[in-house]
Amino acid sequence: MASIVIRNLDDDLKARLRQRARRHGRSMEEETREILRGVLATETRTGLDFWRSVRHRFAGLDDVWFSIARRSAEAAAAGTPEPPTFG
């Protein structure tokens, strides 16, 4: 198992962590592990739920193709794109 050291922790934050650990009947170290587990588990689930909802939303659509205008030979040789025309 890995270890982590947290430096420069505010005194108020440390006191609140100590109180929270006491309420839950845990050490500060175990309380910190539980907080990290909870936050990271929620973050992972939220990310997966987002992508599931995106896939569900667009599941019925066919592939979408965009036509990309070709550059002129001069612009390609110069290595700079041509500006768009709005005509």
C-alpha positions as CSV (number, residue, x, y, z in Angstrom):
1,M,0.0,0.0,0.0
2,A,1.1,3.5,-0.8
3,S,1.5,6.3,1.7
4,I,0.9,10.0,1.3
5,V,1.9,13.0,3.4
6,I,-0.1,16.2,3.3
7,R,1.9,19.3,4.3
8,N,0.7,22.8,5.1
9,L,-2.8,21.7,6.2
10,D,-4.8,24.6,7.7
11,D,-5.3,24.2,11.5
12,D,-9.0,24.8,11.0
13,L,-9.2,22.0,8.4
14,K,-7.3,19.6,10.6
15,A,-9.6,20.4,13.6
16,R,-12.7,19.7,11.4
17,L,-11.2,16.5,10.1
18,R,-10.5,15.4,13.7
19,Q,-14.1,16.2,14.7
20,R,-15.5,14.4,11.8
21,A,-13.3,11.3,12.5
22,R,-14.5,11.4,16.1
23,R,-18.1,11.5,15.1
24,H,-17.6,8.4,12.8
25,G,-15.5,6.6,15.4
26,R,-12.4,6.5,13.2
27,S,-8.9,7.7,13.3
28,M,-8.1,10.9,11.3
29,E,-6.1,8.7,8.9
30,E,-9.0,6.3,8.3
31,E,-11.4,9.2,7.9
32,T,-9.2,10.7,5.3
33,R,-9.2,7.4,3.4
34,E,-13.0,7.3,3.5
35,I,-13.3,10.9,2.3
36,L,-11.0,10.1,-0.7
37,R,-12.8,6.9,-1.5
38,G,-16.1,8.6,-1.5
39,V,-15.0,11.6,-3.6
40,L,-13.2,9.5,-6.2
41,A,-16.0,6.9,-6.5
42,T,-18.5,9.7,-7.1
43,E,-16.2,11.3,-9.7
44,T,-15.8,8.1,-11.6
45,R,-19.5,7.3,-11.6
46,T,-20.4,10.8,-12.7
47,G,-18.0,10.6,-15.6
48,L,-19.3,7.3,-16.8
49,D,-23.0,8.4,-16.4
50,F,-22.2,11.4,-18.6
51,W,-20.7,9.3,-21.4
52,R,-23.6,6.8,-21.2
53,S,-26.1,9.6,-21.6
54,V,-24.2,11.1,-24.6
55,R,-24.1,7.6,-26.2
56,H,-27.8,7.1,-25.5
57,R,-28.7,10.5,-26.9
58,F,-26.9,10.0,-30.2
59,A,-27.3,6.2,-30.6
60,G,-30.0,6.5,-33.3
61,L,-28.1,8.8,-35.5
62,D,-26.2,7.6,-38.5
63,D,-22.6,8.7,-39.1
64,V,-22.2,12.3,-39.9
65,W,-19.8,13.4,-42.6
66,F,-18.5,16.9,-43.2
67,S,-17.0,18.0,-46.5
68,I,-13.8,19.9,-46.1
69,A,-12.8,22.3,-48.8
70,R,-9.5,21.7,-50.5
71,R,-6.8,24.2,-50.3
72,S,-5.3,25.7,-53.4
73,A,-1.9,24.5,-54.5
74,E,-0.4,27.9,-53.7
75,A,-1.7,27.9,-50.1
76,A,-0.6,24.3,-49.6
77,A,2.9,25.1,-50.9
78,A,3.1,28.1,-48.6
79,G,1.9,26.0,-45.6
80,T,-0.7,28.6,-44.6
81,P,-4.4,28.0,-44.8
82,E,-6.6,30.2,-47.0
83,P,-9.0,32.4,-45.1
84,P,-12.7,31.5,-45.3
85,T,-15.0,33.3,-47.7
86,F,-18.4,34.3,-46.6
87,G,-20.1,34.9,-49.9
